[in-house]
Amino acid sequence: MSTSGRRQRPGRPGRTGRPRGRRIAALLGAGALVLAAAGCGGREGEGSGDGPVTSITALDYYTDATEHAQWGERLSACGRTVGVTVEHTSVPGASLVPKVLQRASSRTLPDLLMLDNPDLQQIARTGALTPLDRYGVDTRGFAEGILSAGTYEGKVYGLAPTVSTIALVYNKDMLAEAGVAVPRTWDELKAAAAELTRPGRYGLAVDANATFEGAWQFLPFLWSNGGDEKRLDTPQAAQALRLWVDLVRSGSMSKSVLNWTQADVHDQFVAGRTAMMVNGPWRISALDEAGNLHWGVAPLPVRRPGQALVTPLGGEVWTVPQSPSRARQEKAARVLACLNDPAHTLALAEQNFTVPSRPAVAARYARRTPSMAAFVESVGRARARTGELGVRWPAAATAIYTAIQSALTGEQTPEEALEHAQQTATSP
């Protein structure tokens, strides 16, 4: 929502909440002018494409060799279904949006473009993307939050075959030894974390660093308690931040969370230095490889019984950029639709430990893969980070992680930190 870790993303936050926002916001501010000047074209010198289209291009940030190969196979399979060869290229995640802006200015955008879902609205605003209803792409049956992540000004520009979110991962042996039940509320979480804390071991670990990842991990506590990124200086927001402050001050959570990434949190858990952690399903394959580690996953606790858990949505959306060739766009849209059909989304979920975007498919997947059940449950109510603020989300995310840092270091109270965050997020 990437997440981005995905193995290091917010998203996979979105790549699950990857900490790229301030740079991208600046690039996009200038990029809108670049795209306007370029006319949002496709390939220089390519006309309306009256001849048959036999190949299209696709760009993503799956540079990991295994991921690149898996997505290449999936794109090729859908290409064969549509009758085209898909030329698949990957660039590092941090360079994807700059690459998009550069290629837009030179009129060489790919036919298919993958974006981290929080980036979609900002790219769509420039005019670089085409709405999917233009090609008859079926958007029925997707979870509301997932459609929201791919929507700009009422039009769907991108679809995510699979998505992710975060949950509570716990060490079964440590909880059993301490006689601690899996916590369901904040009070139970604080009590369990205190009981599980030992010399050389903390009860809980989160990623509270000064990046979009830190904001991503805080959002379930903010949102589930009725807090809102549109108004950060509320009692509900302060209660959520107070929970993290109390956990650090009590010694149940290390002060080092101020600097940890989601990968660091995972390493602490695998090494036995924390009994519980907040993390995403992209960690499951590594957890399975961790020898005698017995672990479980549960939905994140809420402040009081009866509150609905709301988590952030991570994952990537596929889009069809503007191009002079309608024929190429139509072929690309058909490949995009193929990637999002139930069979492909289920196969992708099983490959990558992600959640299929259609609830009906996700429910079937959860029954087949119990370790994903808590993530599937949470995705059903997950919210796109851009759902409320749209292109203004990066400013709010920056204000949120800055407030977390100020409160956890003791520089400000949660109330003071969030008052300042609100001022910062709404300043011109």
Disulfide bonds with the S-S distance in Angstrom:
Cys78-Cys338 2.18
